[in-house]
């Protein structure tokens, strides 16, 4: 009998299964109201448009679309992507600064592989996107978490930590942030904090990895959604984006925008991983961008998600105990909940699943696995009826467990 553990690399010790992926397996096999995954509502997929475009692409560009393509991405797609980012995010980029990735998750993996050495200091929000933590963790950095509030990362706390690190002769490699409609909390970094963050990056000489996956899913038009990349004047921001939430996750299209010197390094890394992102999906997406399909669809997506957010926030107010704190997100797909009780939400999860509801325990979103009384709830995928029913079930369960522990 072969003992396979003897053959595994050291890096595998730092590979954690995604709590979300594991929960999705569970919800596939039984009837459960799932607040777990960050799944877009299938109603938002422009299926008719994509069906027509796919046919056109095969007919007109079949030989090219089914062939190998450049690692950085198909030229016509990067050209359309650059125009889209200029129109919708204010980014002025050369196509040689764009690396097309297989979803934003690969973008994070590439950044981790190319920037992090063991024991490098990487700063993250607390909480932050758990799949980013998983991608970074394999390279064995030392994480430092910065707390958030309704205005995003507490930049004053960041500054205090940076001063302390400097006094100890230590240097930060990069800071990772989801500044707009943050995953998992839904909060957005205020304009003054954005400005101060970039000033600190310059003063203390570190890079900023900006994850802008939710930048176009903001419901409140009065909220400033300017990317950090736009106000970055010194080339310190590495910008990560994706079309998974606003076009289709199944197409697996993400991108990195970075100074060419870095983009070339990212390209070499990607070449070793998968040669290139699927050519066919890039041709289809290029045509979708050219025809304005995403921009046409965005208002409908925002309105759908805004209405679902309202249903979830109202249901929480009606059904959860009064001392529970939760965010009222201005965009994105999630509500973040802190029970403020001696309840471990990971231990609570099996009881919730028994009653037909799933969520993601909050500790997975912390670099140090703290936040045991927190949870992330997704409102984009379930129907309004399921949201009301699921939140009622969850609220009753929390009240029962709280009462029994008194």
GINOR-V479916 format. One record per run of one state. SS is the DSSP state (alpha for helix, beta for strand, coil for the rest). FROM is the first residue (numbers start at 1). TO is the last residue. If there is no record, write none. Layout:
ss	from	to
SS	FROM	TO
SS	FROM	TO
This chain:
ss	from	to
coil	1	3
alpha	4	7
coil	8	9
alpha	10	14
coil	15	18
alpha	19	28
coil	29	32
beta	33	34
coil	35	41
alpha	42	44
coil	45	46
alpha	47	65
coil	66	74
alpha	75	89
coil	90	94
alpha	95	97
beta	98	101
coil	102	102
alpha	103	115
coil	116	120
beta	121	126
coil	127	129
alpha	130	137
coil	138	141
beta	142	149
coil	150	151
beta	152	153
coil	154	154
alpha	155	167
coil	168	171
beta	172	177
coil	178	190
alpha	191	204
coil	205	206
beta	207	211
coil	212	217
beta	218	218
coil	219	227
alpha	228	231
coil	232	236
beta	237	242
coil	243	248
alpha	249	251
coil	252	253
beta	254	257
coil	258	259
alpha	260	274
coil	275	278
alpha	279	290
coil	291	292
alpha	293	319
coil	320	324
beta	325	326
coil	327	330
beta	331	331
coil	332	333
beta	334	338
coil	339	344
alpha	345	354
coil	355	356
beta	357	358
coil	359	359
beta	360	361
alpha	362	365
coil	366	373
beta	374	378
coil	379	383
alpha	384	404
coil	405	406
